[in-house]
Amino acid sequence: HPPSSRTPIRERDGTAPPRYHATMAGAWVYTLANRPNGTLYTGVTADLARRVLQHREGRGSGFARRHGIRRLVHAERHDAVSTAIAREKTMKRWRRAWKIALIEAGNPDWQDLWDSMQA
């Protein structure tokens, strides 16, 4: 089973991250959705804000663009890029129910976390 998440956007250790931009070392694993319980997309990036903006503007992945996936529903920061890539690959192999459980543990209403990044 996937680990639970206490906050929607979090450090790997469960604490809230200070910022979301490339000035931080490491990388982010994130999940986007087109609607609650809808189509999911999981990715990895060094600059979460920039990458989510690309998806929102239709310049992200072709899969996300074709399915209208723009809502950031989960993100976690890793200190090492290699750890983030390994986590992304692991999550991509998860059953859908595990991904939904992870999202709902930290974001039960499937709110778009983009707004909290802009604050």
SEVEX-812291 format. One record per residue (C-alpha): residue in three letters; x, y, z. Coordinates in nm, 4 decimals. Example, Ala and Ser with C-alpha at 12.3 -4.5 7.8 and 13.67 -1.06 7.14 Angstrom:
2
+-----+----------+----------+----------+
: res :        X :        Y :        Z :
+-----+----------+----------+----------+
: ALA :   1.2300 :  -0.4500 :   0.7800 :
: SER :   1.3670 :  -0.1060 :   0.7140 :
+-----+----------+----------+----------+
***
This chain:
119
+-----+----------+----------+----------+
: res :        X :        Y :        Z :
+-----+----------+----------+----------+
: HIS :   0.0000 :   0.0000 :   0.0000 :
: PRO :   0.1172 :   0.3563 :  -0.0644 :
: PRO :   0.2349 :   0.5736 :   0.2222 :
: SER :  -0.0095 :   0.8314 :   0.3510 :
: SER :   0.0384 :   1.2030 :   0.3006 :
: ARG :  -0.0386 :   1.4608 :   0.5678 :
: THR :  -0.0245 :   1.7701 :   0.3451 :
: PRO :  -0.1068 :   1.8008 :  -0.0256 :
: ILE :   0.2328 :   1.9433 :  -0.1252 :
: ARG :   0.5038 :   1.8089 :   0.1003 :
: GLU :   0.8640 :   1.7226 :   0.1553 :
: ARG :   0.9459 :   1.3531 :   0.1476 :
: ASP :   0.9561 :   1.3597 :   0.5298 :
: GLY :   0.6003 :   1.4991 :   0.5463 :
: THR :   0.6860 :   1.8620 :   0.6250 :
: ALA :   0.5654 :   2.1563 :   0.4171 :
: PRO :   0.8223 :   2.2738 :   0.1592 :
: PRO :   0.9491 :   2.6330 :   0.1699 :
: ARG :   0.9052 :   2.7060 :  -0.2054 :
: TYR :   0.8248 :   2.5339 :  -0.5329 :
: HIS :   1.0861 :   2.6616 :  -0.7783 :
: ALA :   1.4113 :   2.5463 :  -0.9364 :
: THR :   1.6218 :   2.7332 :  -0.6811 :
: MET :   1.5769 :   2.4289 :  -0.4586 :
: ALA :   1.8022 :   2.1286 :  -0.5031 :
: GLY :   1.6292 :   1.8013 :  -0.5754 :
: ALA :   1.3113 :   1.7347 :  -0.7664 :
: TRP :   0.9355 :   1.6949 :  -0.7389 :
: VAL :   0.7075 :   1.4022 :  -0.8129 :
: TYR :   0.3595 :   1.5287 :  -0.8944 :
: THR :   0.0198 :   1.3995 :  -0.9984 :
: LEU :  -0.2298 :   1.5860 :  -1.2138 :
: ALA :  -0.5926 :   1.4955 :  -1.2820 :
: ASN :  -0.8608 :   1.6210 :  -1.5175 :
: ARG :  -1.1300 :   1.5939 :  -1.2455 :
: PRO :  -1.1856 :   1.4140 :  -0.9135 :
: ASN :  -1.1339 :   1.0392 :  -0.9690 :
: GLY :  -1.0602 :   1.1158 :  -1.3340 :
: THR :  -0.7623 :   1.0465 :  -1.5571 :
: LEU :  -0.4277 :   1.0749 :  -1.3754 :
: TYR :  -0.0820 :   1.1800 :  -1.4909 :
: THR :   0.2315 :   1.1383 :  -1.2773 :
: GLY :   0.5542 :   1.3166 :  -1.3605 :
: VAL :   0.8843 :   1.4403 :  -1.2191 :
: THR :   1.0433 :   1.7846 :  -1.2482 :
: ALA :   1.3047 :   2.0081 :  -1.0869 :
: ASP :   1.0740 :   2.3133 :  -1.1117 :
: LEU :   0.7191 :   2.2284 :  -1.0077 :
: ALA :   0.5663 :   2.5711 :  -1.0724 :
: ARG :   0.7100 :   2.5919 :  -1.4248 :
: ARG :   0.6079 :   2.2364 :  -1.5144 :
: VAL :   0.2523 :   2.2691 :  -1.3846 :
: LEU :   0.2161 :   2.5966 :  -1.5745 :
: GLN :   0.3280 :   2.4167 :  -1.8918 :
: HIS :   0.0577 :   2.1554 :  -1.8384 :
: ARG :  -0.2048 :   2.4217 :  -1.7662 :
: GLU :  -0.1145 :   2.6011 :  -2.0897 :
: GLY :  -0.1308 :   2.2788 :  -2.2920 :
: ARG :   0.2486 :   2.2646 :  -2.3381 :
: GLY :   0.3044 :   1.9663 :  -2.1054 :
: SER :   0.2888 :   1.6059 :  -2.2153 :
: GLY :   0.0786 :   1.5038 :  -2.5131 :
: PHE :  -0.1135 :   1.2566 :  -2.2966 :
: ALA :  -0.2057 :   1.5270 :  -2.0443 :
: ARG :  -0.3049 :   1.7667 :  -2.3239 :
: ARG :  -0.5241 :   1.5079 :  -2.4995 :
: HIS :  -0.7070 :   1.4218 :  -2.1768 :
: GLY :  -0.7423 :   1.7768 :  -2.0417 :
: ILE :  -0.5276 :   1.6987 :  -1.7371 :
: ARG :  -0.4432 :   2.0286 :  -1.5672 :
: ARG :  -0.5384 :   1.9995 :  -1.1991 :
: LEU :  -0.2420 :   1.9516 :  -0.9600 :
: VAL :  -0.3692 :   1.7103 :  -0.6940 :
: HIS :  -0.0493 :   1.5798 :  -0.5319 :
: ALA :   0.3182 :   1.6788 :  -0.5111 :
: GLU :   0.6143 :   1.5719 :  -0.3039 :
: ARG :   0.9706 :   1.7035 :  -0.3035 :
: HIS :   1.2779 :   1.4827 :  -0.2885 :
: ASP :   1.6274 :   1.5982 :  -0.1997 :
: ALA :   1.7862 :   1.3939 :  -0.4778 :
: VAL :   1.6733 :   1.3854 :  -0.8399 :
: SER :   1.7507 :   1.0140 :  -0.8536 :
: THR :   1.5161 :   0.9500 :  -0.5599 :
: ALA :   1.2385 :   1.1475 :  -0.7289 :
: ILE :   1.2813 :   0.9550 :  -1.0535 :
: ALA :   1.2726 :   0.6238 :  -0.8666 :
: ARG :   0.9571 :   0.7325 :  -0.6807 :
: GLU :   0.7886 :   0.8388 :  -1.0065 :
: LYS :   0.8668 :   0.5032 :  -1.1659 :
: THR :   0.7329 :   0.3218 :  -0.8596 :
: MET :   0.4124 :   0.5282 :  -0.8553 :
: LYS :   0.3558 :   0.4663 :  -1.2259 :
: ARG :   0.3493 :   0.0939 :  -1.1500 :
: TRP :   0.0972 :   0.1359 :  -0.8667 :
: ARG :  -0.2609 :   0.0271 :  -0.8940 :
: ARG :  -0.4993 :   0.3128 :  -0.9595 :
: ALA :  -0.6614 :   0.2642 :  -0.6161 :
: TRP :  -0.3251 :   0.3238 :  -0.4456 :
: LYS :  -0.2733 :   0.6483 :  -0.6373 :
: ILE :  -0.6215 :   0.7665 :  -0.5433 :
: ALA :  -0.5581 :   0.6743 :  -0.1780 :
: LEU :  -0.2368 :   0.8799 :  -0.1789 :
: ILE :  -0.4127 :   1.1798 :  -0.3343 :
: GLU :  -0.7086 :   1.1609 :  -0.0972 :
: ALA :  -0.4858 :   1.1238 :   0.2106 :
: GLY :  -0.3526 :   1.4749 :   0.1524 :
: ASN :  -0.6191 :   1.6285 :  -0.0689 :
: PRO :  -0.9551 :   1.4586 :  -0.0002 :
: ASP :  -1.1530 :   1.7136 :  -0.2036 :
: TRP :  -0.9192 :   1.6909 :  -0.5048 :
: GLN :  -0.8609 :   2.0660 :  -0.4916 :
: ASP :  -0.6309 :   2.2168 :  -0.7520 :
: LEU :  -0.3123 :   2.2827 :  -0.5535 :
: TRP :  -0.1954 :   2.5339 :  -0.8147 :
: ASP :  -0.3749 :   2.8063 :  -0.6204 :
: SER :  -0.1775 :   2.7299 :  -0.3025 :
: MET :   0.1464 :   2.7530 :  -0.5032 :
: GLN :   0.0602 :   3.1061 :  -0.6161 :
: ALA :   0.0079 :   3.2392 :  -0.2621 :
+-----+----------+----------+----------+
***
